[in-house]
Amino acid sequence: MLSPRIIVVALFALVLSACARSPVVQLYDGPVKSDTQVVTVRVPSQLEVFTVNGKEIEGVNTFFASDYKDLKLTPGRYEILAYYKELWQLDADNHEIVKTNPANFIVDGKPGDMWVLGYQQPKDVEAARAMEDSFSGWAENTASGEKVAAEQSELILKRGFLAPVTGEAVTTPASNTVAPQAEVAASAPAAAEAATPAASYLDTLKAQWNQATPEERREFLQWISK
């Protein structure tokens, strides 16, 4: 069992590393682009990002680092699964971390856009607890004032220390590049088309095998074993 001293030192190191982390996260390949070329999504520090377009992103969440983090994305449509997490002080000696189930924030951004994820901030810990199973919010375009309501994700947060989320298939990319949904959708038909010949050949082989006589099957197995 870890001693209190080791736990305190570990937490202190975690805070120091978090404070040194930049609140800006680049989610595209290549050199840094100007803000007029990308979409900026500002996420309050009380919101933890679970996935962006179904991908987990390293370093996207801050811990006592700043009041927000800015996600820099190529223009397009994104779905950002995020949940509320905040440390509440109950009294002089007790604290509680309140976490909600995720909501699905929708951002469809053009070059130069800045969107801010928002939610109804609870006035006390009781109000925060009441949001656990019904968290909602919105994405707001700071220039036009357009607000897009977040969708219910129907995902469930397991409220342990690491807070895994159940009910969502996610991928962990080798890099922090996230493509807009239009590009992801466009690549899907090509992948399906490439898979079609292989599938049709397999179906043909299965059909021929089912129609073959025992002697023909034996000769075929002898042939492929050579």
N, C-alpha and C positions, 0 to 999 in steps of 0.2 A: 504494500500500500504506500502511495506517495506521501511524503511528509508535507505539512502545510508550507514550509519554507520553499520546497521545490515547486509546489503549485503556484505560489506567489511569484517566484522568479520566472516560471514559464509564462504566466499571464502578462507579466511586465514586458517580457521579450516580444510577446504577441502584439501588445499595444504599440511598442516602439516600431515594429516592422509595419504595422498598419498605418501609423502616423506618417511614415516615410513614403507610403504608397501614393502615387499620383491619382487624383480624382478623375483623370481623363483616361479612357480606355479606347484604343483604336481597334476597330473591328473590321478592317479591310487590309488587303495586302499593299505592299509598296511604301513609298515615302509618305510623310505627313502631308496632307492636303489642307488647303485653306478652308475655313468654315463656310465659305460661299460655295464650295464644291461638294460638301457632305451634309448629312442630316445629323443634327445633334439631339440626343435624347437625354434630358436631365432627370436623374432618378434620385429622389430624396434618400438620405442615409437610413431612414427608417424602413425603406423597402429593400428586400433582398431579391435579387434577380435569380430565378431558377433556370430558365432557358430563354434563348432568343432564337426564334424559328426552330425550336426543337433541339437546340444545341446548348450544352453547358459551356460556360465561358469562364476561363481561369482569370482570377484577379478582378472580376467585375464587382464584387461586393467589398465594401469598406467596413472597418470596425473601429469606431472612434476616430476616424481619419479626417472627415470633413462633413459638412452639412449635406453634401450631394456627391454624385459621380456623374460624369458626362460620357455617354456612349457615342462614339463617332462612327457613323455607318454610311455606306454608299446609298444614294437615293433609292427609294422603293418602299415596299410594304413589309412590315415586321410585326410579329406577334411576340410579345414579351410577357412571359409568365413571371409574376413577382408576388411576394407576400410581405405582409407587415411584420416587423420584429422590433421590439423596443424594450429597454430595461426601465422598469418602473420602481421607484423607491417607495416601499410600503411604510416604513418608519425609519428610525435612526439606524437600526441594525439589520433590517430585512429588505430584500429586493426581489423582484419577480420579472422574468423575461416572458413577454406575451408574444405569441406567434399566431398568425392566421393561416387559413388555407389560401392558396394562390388565386389571383385573378389574372385574366388574360387581357393585357393592354395592347391596343391596336394602334400602330403608327404607320401612316402612308405618307412618307416625306419626300419633298422636292429639294433640289440643291439649295443650300442656305437656310433651310428650315431649322427652327429649334422647337422641340416638343418637350413638355414637362409632364411627368407622371404625377398625378395628384390623387388625394383621397380625403375623406372627412376625418380630420384629426380628432381622436378621442380626448375628452376633457379630463378623464381620470382612468384609473386602472380597471374599474368596473366596466366603463364604456369600451375600453380596449378588449377586455375579455369577451364582451358581447359580439365583437367583430370576428372572433376566431373561425366560425363556421359560415360566415356570410360577408366576407371581405369584398369590397368593390371600390371602384375609383374611376379615373378617367385619364385620357391623354389630351393635353391642350397645346394648340399651336400658339406660341407667344405673339406672333405677328398678326394673325387673322382673328385670334380669339376662338377659333373652332375647337369644340370639345367633342371627343369621341369616348363614349362610355365603355368601360372595361366589361368584358364578358365573363360570366361564371365559368370556371375551368373544370369544375367537378372533381378536382384533384384533392387529395387528403394529405395534410402534413402530419407526419409522425413527430410528436413534440418531444423528441429526445435532444441530446446536446448537439448532434450534427444535423438534425432536422431534415431527414430525407423525405422526399415526396413520392407518394405511391400513385399508380394509375397513369403514368406517362412514360412512353418510350423515348429515351433521349440518346443522343450520340455525343461523344466527347471528341472534338476535332483535334488534329495534330497542331493546328494553329488557331488563333482567335479571329479567323476570318468568317464572317457570316454573310451569305448571299441573300439578297432580297427574295421574297417568295416568288416573284414572277420568274426569276432566273432558275430557281429550284424546280418550279413547275415545268418550265420549258425543257429542262434536261430530262425530266421523267419520261416523256414519250420516246425520246431517242434511246434511252436505256431499255424501255419496253420493246422497241422495235428491234434492237440488237439481240434481245433475248428470245424473240419470236422464232427465228430459224432453228435455234438449238432445241426449243420446246417442240417444234413440229417434227424435227428429226427423231426426237425421243419418242413421240407419239407413234410415228411410223414404225420404228423398231419394235415397240411394244405390240402393235397390231400384227406385225409380221410374225413375231414370236408366238403369239396366241394362235395364229393360223397354221404354224409349222407342225409337221408330223414329228413324232419322237425321233425318227431317224434323222430328219433335217436339223433338229435341235442338237443332236449328238454331234453331227458333222460340224455345225457352227461352233460349238464349244471347243471341239478339237482344233478348229482353224484359229480361233482367237488365242488359244494356248500356245501356239507355235512362236 
